[in-house]
Amino acid sequence: MHTDYLPGRTLISGGKEYLYFSGTSYLGMARNEALQAYLQEGLSRYGSNYSSTRLSNVQLNIYAEAENYLAELTGAEAALTVSSGFLAGQTVIRTLEGSAHFIYGPRTHPALWRCKADSFAGSFTDWVQQLPEVVEKSKQEHIVILCNSLDPLLAVKYNFDWLQDLPVHKPITIIIDDSHGFGVTGKEGAGIYSEVKVPAGAELMVVTSMGKGLGIPAGLILGKEKTLANFRQSPFFGGGSPAIPAYLYAFLQAATIYPQARQKLLENIRLFQAQLTNPALLHNIPDYPVFYTLHNQLCPFLYEKDMLISSFSYPSPQSPLITRIILNSLHTPDDLNKLADAINAFAWNI
């Protein structure tokens, strides 16, 4: 389906309006008018783009202000912003590449890939069970373990207690992509960084997009000050465009807007779930806005009722369909009532 308008709670295509239950703008920030107003202020102050490098002899204070705030919010020693979540992952990977044995979890975000699709083919549970042996048998001294904080496709949140079972006689770096959690999960939307406890001697890094939950086109690396100082010297950091300063300005000004949007999202999730007559039809993470179903025919059923949900083949066009309902903070109680009523009617007929 094609459209000339960015979806929010609805999508307009061919002159027709549909209720929109898809996308990754979980807090609705891409359509948040208050954030847009702050962005206009930022554009007036910083212009539409910063076409320079963060290594320049001219430094914009907004970068340090945003990174100090993000470090404090997440509980990390330091934070480093770049222009996208993909660049955040690649800056980390390309800087560490060649110095360690990389061990990838299932469905690891492409931002952390090297030359090919680096992912474990089995389940997360199977991967975790074999990790201690893989680490123990590795001939390389430094081990880098890479995975996601959650699976936004199948609506599964991962537990990281298994980190305590890893061998501790080798230096281990754990890199977690939190792109689909940051801004939505964790205390005050701070994501997973402060929730993960690593073994003594191990180091934790989190990379994430700020675009999904927060509506800010930027990427973020969280970790130790010494490590991030090394990344600052990387050609991927110096040669890549920095985050647009007007957006970082808007992000800092919107500190009171995000909690309101998260609260509204939580209310929407609970209202929707309370109205389902057969909640087992959908699988979700508690208080998370993605609902996965094995019933792919739900998509055309809802489409006939002028509702659009997410349904596509992944990871390739030849793969099976993955069908999900995704709520956001912009949805109204009436939107959710219509959605729940339609799903209840669908459940009655299967």
Secondary structure, DSSP 8 states (H G I E B T S, - for coil): ---SS--SSEEEETTEEEEEE-SS-TT-GGG-HHHHHHHHHHHHHH-S---S-TTSSS--HHHHHHHHHHHHHHT-SEEEEES-HHHHHHHHHHHHTTSSEEEE-BT--GGG--SS---BSS-HHHHHHHHHHHHHH-SSS-EEEEEESEETTTTEE---GGGGGS-SSS-EEEEEE-TTTTTTSSGGG-TTGGG----TT-EEEEEEESSSSS--S-EEEEE-HHHHHHHTTSHHHHHS----HHHHHHHHHTTTHHHHHHHHHHHHHHHHHHT-S-GGGSEE-TT-SEEEES-TTHHHHHHTTTEEEEEEE-SSTTS-EEEEEE--TT--HHHHHHHHHHHHHHHHH-
